[in-house]
């Protein structure tokens, strides 16, 4: 009886902490793997979104979460819905050179707009709003659309972080608790 009470008082909180931490580490790994499957060419910055808060012996809770900046855009892939821009419109590139992650180079539109042949607006009557480059000369004028403006972006639910995390935790926590209890019992003094 004394062995059991000593083990319960000293070893069990460490065992539970270890099981929680191991389970959360698996949840984090699975979330990172899921991103590769659900997001088309995620950037390294996006892949580093998830962090883990480990449990403590005095507080047997922990968490896996997306950092604030990444969470601001990952939430649309997690929950789905219509995203409206912070400004007037969302800029969508057309025929632009993209990097290996499928994004425009940082500052590409700003550099383009610095040219006197490029303007932002709506050409003529009823033209689509966007960023255009004037082509040709006085005899054969034309416009090339570089990017267009849209009032919203629609996302479908596809990341499934919460569902995947719950599934991983349900499957792994009991096994990790059993393993940790056995180790704690074997290492008791």
Residue, then its C-alpha position, 0 to 999 in steps of 0.5 A: x500500500x505504501x509503494x502504491x501511494x508513493x508511486x501515485x504521488x511521485x511517479x504518476x504525474x510524471x507518467x501522465x505528463x510524458x504520455x500527454x507530451x508524446x501524444x501532442x508531439x504525434x498530433x503536431x507531426x500529423x498536422x505537418x504531414x497533413x499540410x503537405x497533402x492538403x495544401x498545394x506546395x506550402x511554403x517553409x513558413x507555412x510548414x512551421x506553423x504548429x507549436x507545442x506547449x508541453x504539460x507540466x507536473x503541476x499542470x497536466x495539460x498541453x496544446x498544439x496550436x498554429x502561430x498567429x500569422x500562419x493561423x490567420x490564413x490557415x483558418x480559411x483552409x481549416x474552416x472554409x468560407x468566404x474571405x473578404x480582403x482587409x483593403x478594397x480587393x484581393x489581387x489575383x495574378x494572371x500569367x505572372x511568373x510564380x515561385x516554386x510555391x505558386x506565389x508571386x515574388x514579394x514586391x512584384x506588383x509594386x515593381x510593376x506599378x513603378x513602370x509608367x506603362x503599368x496602371x491600376x484601375x478599370x480600363x474603359x467602360x465596364x472593364x475588369x478592375x486590375x493591374x494592366x500593362x500598356x502594350x504596343x504603341x500609338x498605332x496599335x495600343x493594347x492592354x495586358x492584364x497582370x492581375x485582377x481584383x476580386x471582392x472575395x475568395x472562397x475556400x472549402x474545408x480541407x485541412x482537417x486539423x481539429x478532426x485529425x488531432x482528435x482522432x490521433x489523440x483518441x488513438x494514441x493517448x491510452x497507449x502512451x498512458x499505459x507505456x508511461x505507467x509501466x515505465x514509472x512503475x519500473x523506475x520507482x524507488 
